[in-house]
Amino acid sequence: MIRTDAIDRLPVRHAVPELLAALDERGTAVLHAPPGTGKTTLVPLALAGFIGDGPQRRVLVAEPRRMAVRAAARRMAWLLGQDLGEGVGFSVRGERRSGPRTRVEVVTTGVLLQRLQRDPELPGVDVVLLDECHERHLDADTALAFLVDVRATLRPDLRLIAASATSDAEAWSELLTRLDGLGPAPVVRSEGQGYGAEVHFAPPPAGIRPAHGTWVDPQFLRHVAATVRLALDRHDGDVLCFLPGTGEIARTAGMLDGMDAEVLQLHGRAPAAVQEAVLRGGDRRRVVLATSVAESSLTVPGVRVVVDSGLAREPRVDHARGLGSLATVPVSAAGATQRMGRAGREAFGTVYRCWSEADDVRRPRHPSPEIRIADLASFALRTACWGDPDAGGLALLDAPPTGAMAAARSVLSAIGAVDDSGRATDRGIRMARLGVHPRLARALLDGAPDVGARRAAEIVALLSEEPPREYGDDLAGAWRTARRGGDAYGARWRAEAGRLLSSLSAAYRTKAGDAEQAEQAEQAMNGAGSGAGTVAAGRGFAGLDTNEGGPGTAAMGQDAAAGLVAALAFPERVARARGEQSFLMVSGTRAEVGDGSRLRQAPWLAVAVADRPAHAASARVRLAAVVDEEAARAAASHLLSEQEEVHWEDGDVVARWVERLGAVELSVRPLGSADPGLVRQALLDGLSREGPGLLHWTREAHRLRERLAFVHRVLGAPWPDVSDAALLERAGDWLEPELSRAARRADLGRIRAGEALPRLLPWATGDAARLEELAPERIEVPSGSRIRVEYGGEQPVLSVKLQEMFGLRETPTIAGVPVLVHLLSPAGRPAAVTADLASFWREGYRSVRAELRGRYPKHPWPQDPATAEPTRHTKARAARSSP
C-alpha cells in the first residue's frame, strides 16, 4: 500500500506536475530542489507512473554513491509499500536487486556509464534522472555528457532530468540542450526547504594549525568532539557529525568514548550492517560520524543536530610522478548547505559549524569539479571509446585540463588502450568494459595468462579498493588476509573478485571471434598458460584458467603473482632498493617503506599505493608487493632502454653504456671511446655547472675580459657581453676548436681563455680593430710614461705617481668615461684618489704637499702643479737631464 501520508509531507510534490509538463514538451529539464524536499525518492515514482495518473515508464535514477543508491531504492520501495526488487530495484558494482516488474532502478553513475558504453541507446529506458549533479563527480559529468549526445543523435525520445540541490540550475539548463540547439531546458524549482534549521557558529580556539594533505590537527578534532558533546547536552535527537575522512572519524570516535549515546561510523567502506543500522534508526540516542557520503540522497532517521567540521577531502594527482593523493580542503558553501539540510529532514533542526562567521563568507561557492583535479585515465578511455578522444564535442561544464588529458593519453597509449590518434583499440574497448581503472584492466588482461584468471581477479580486486590499513603494506599478505577474513572488506573483496572474473570471461568471449583467437582462448581455458615470469602483454586476449592457475602458473607463488599483477598495473612504480628502507621508482621518484615492514629487505617492489606528502622528498609506500627483476622488466618493458650516456658527474666527464628501466639503472659498463658530440655536450654542461673558472685564465686574459666588459657596459652592441652567464651561453662558439679536442676536465683547464676571447669581438662589423682606441690597455701620462689602466671597477683606474701628472689640467677620459686617478707617493703608496684633476690641483694638492714633501724632499713639490713640469725622477736627476 502506498504511504500517501509520507508522500504528502514531501515539499517537492508541488513541483511534479510542472516537471512532467516540461518533459512532455521538451523531453528534458533541470530540477532544482533543496535538500530534504524529496526529489530523490518522490520524483522517480511519479515519473514511473506509480504516483498520479501518468503513463507507466521505466526510469533509471543515477546516484554518485553506492550507499545513496541502496538508501534511495529502499526508501522508494517503502513509500510504495513493496519489497525491494519489485517495483523499485537497484544496481551497484557487483550487486543487483531488480525483477521483471521493476520500473524504477537506482544505479551508480559508474554502472550507468558501463551500460551506455555497452549500448548507448539504453533500450527499454524511458527516463534518466541524474541526481546530485551539483557535486560534480567525474562519472556524473561524463554520464550527462554522453546522455546529451544520445538524445541529440540516437534517442530524441529519451527523457533526461538533471537534479541539483544548489543554485547552479541555469548552467545545467544550457548544458542539456547544447547539442540540439533548441535553447535552454526548462528549470523546475521546488520551493520547499524541509523543516529548516538554526545555524550556530562554533569556531575552534586560537592556535589550531591548518590541515594539509590528510593531516588534521588533533586539537581541532578535540574541538569537534567537544561540540558534539555540547550538542547532545543542549538538544534532543541524534547528532550527525561530518568529518573529512575515516581516520578523523576513528579518532573522534575515540574522543567520544564513555558518552551516553551510541557512536556509529558511517563511510563508504563501513560494513553493510553498520550502514543499515544508521539508516534504520534506533531506540537509543546516537552520534553518527560520517564523511561526505551522508551529504546528499540520505535521510538518517532521528537526526536533529548536525555538527559540521567544515572539512572535506578532494583528490589530487601529481601527473609528473604518477602519484595520487588526497587533500583536506574547506567544504564549499554548497556542501555546507547540503550538510545543513540533513538536520531539517524530519523536524526543525540545529547546525553547529566549526568555523567562524567571518570564515563562512570566504568559502568557495561550489566544490572543485573532479574533472579539474582527478586522474583522467578512465575518463580519457571512455571518451576514446565514445569516439571523441579529446572530449571536444561533449557537453561538459568544464573542459578537461590539457596537461591531465595528455598524461592520461600517455598511460592509455603505454598499455595499448588507444592508438596513435587517440582512438580506442579493440583492447581498449575490452578494458573499458571491465569496469575498473584502465591500469587495473591492463593488469587483469595481461596478468591472467601468467598467474591464473581467478588469482588475477582477486589481486586486481585488492587494488581497486585499497584494503584497510590493518591489513598491512604487503599486497601478498593483504591478499592472504582477505582470503581468510570474514570482515566487511573481505565480503566486498570476494564480490568484486567474482565480478571481475565474470567480466574477464565476457571480455574473452567478445574477442574470440576468429579461429586464431578462439584457439588461443581454448588453450588458455585449458590452463596452457605462458609460464611463470612472462607477461601476455599485446597478445590480444586474456587467458582464462578460472582456478588458481593452470599447469603453466603452478610454479608461481602468491608473492610472485601479487608482484607481477601490481607491476602490470603500475609499471612506472616498479622500484629498486636504494638502501634498507629507500627505493627508487622507475618514474624517478624516491619512495620509503615504513619501519618494521617486511618489504624493507626486498630488492625490488611493485608499488601499488603511495602518496607524497606536501614538502616531502620521498613518497610513502602504502601498499606494495615484492617482485623480481625479470617480472619488473617484463611489466615495464616499454620503459627499457640501452644507450650510451655521456654526462658531467662529480666534476668530470663520465662516459658509459647503461641499461635502464626508466630512471633505474640495471647495468653499467664504462666506454672507451664515446660519441664526440655527447662528450662536447657534457663538457658544456660541466662549464655551465661550474663556470668559466674551469678554463686557464692568465692575468692578461682577465684584463682583456675586463676591457671587453667595460666597452660592452658603456657602448653596448656590437661589443659582446662577457659576464659568466653570457660566456657560458656562447661557450660553443668562442671555445672552438679547442672544445672539440677536449675529452675531460683536465682538457678544459688547458684551454687558454685569453686566446679564445678575441673570437667574440665584432670582427664582421670592423669594430674589433677599435678595441685599443676605445679601451686602451695603457695610456700615456704627461711624464711620457705609458701606464696600465685597470678596468675591473665601474670606472677605469689609472694608478700613477703624482709628479708624473704635473701640468695636466683635466682628467683623462676613456670612451667618454672619466678615469679614476689614483695618485701615488714617490714610494708608490696611495696619496689621493680623484676623478677631477683640476679640482684636486686647486683644493686637495696643498694638504698632500704639506704631508709628503718633508718625507720625500728629493722630489719636486711645486706650488702650482697644474703648470709644473711632469717628471718621473727626483729633483737632482731631473735637473741633470734638463738641457
Secondary structure, DSSP 4 states (H G I P E B T S, - for coil): ---HHHHHT-GGGGGHHHHHHHHHHHSEEEEE--TTS-TTTHHHHHHTTSSSSPPP--EEEEESSHHHHHHHHHHHHHHHT--TTSSEEEEETTEEE--TT--EEEEEHHHHHHHHHH-TT-TT--EEEE--GGG--HHHHHHHHHHHHHHHHT-TT-EEEEEESSS-HHHHHHHHTTTT-S-PPPEEE----TT-EEEEE-PPPTTPPPPBTTB--HHHHHHHHHHHHHHHHHS-SEEEEE-SSHHHHHHHHHHTTT-SSEEEEESTTS-HHHHHHHHH--SS-EEEEE-GGGSSS---TTEEEEEE--EEEEEEEETTTTEEEEEEEEPPHHHHHHHHHTTTSSS-EEEEESS-HHHHTTS-SSPPPHHHHS--HHHHHHHHHHT-TT-TTS--SSPPPHHHHHHHHHHHHHTTSB-TTSPBPHHHHHHHHTTS-HHHHHHHHHHHHHH-HHHHHHHHHHHHSPPPGGG-SBHHHHHHHHHH--SHHHHHHHHHHHHHHHHHHHHHHHH--SHHHHHHHHHHHTT----TT---TTSSS-----SS--TTTTT--HHHHHHHHHHHH-GGGEEEESSSSEEEETTS-EEEPPTT-GGGG-SEEEEEEEE--TT-SSEEEEEEEE--HHHHHHHTGGGEEEEEEEEEETTEEEEEEEEEETTEEEEEEE-SS--HHHHHHHHHHHHHHH-GGGSB--HHHHHHHHHHHHHHHHH-TTSPP-SHHHHHHTHHHHTTTHHHH--SHHHHHTSBHHHHGGGGS-TTTTGGGGHHHHS-SEEE-TTS-EEEEE-SSSS-EEEEEGGGGTT--S--EETTEEPEEEEE-TTS-EEEEES-HHHIIIIIHHHHHHHHTTT-TTS---S-TTTSPP-SS-HHHHHHH--
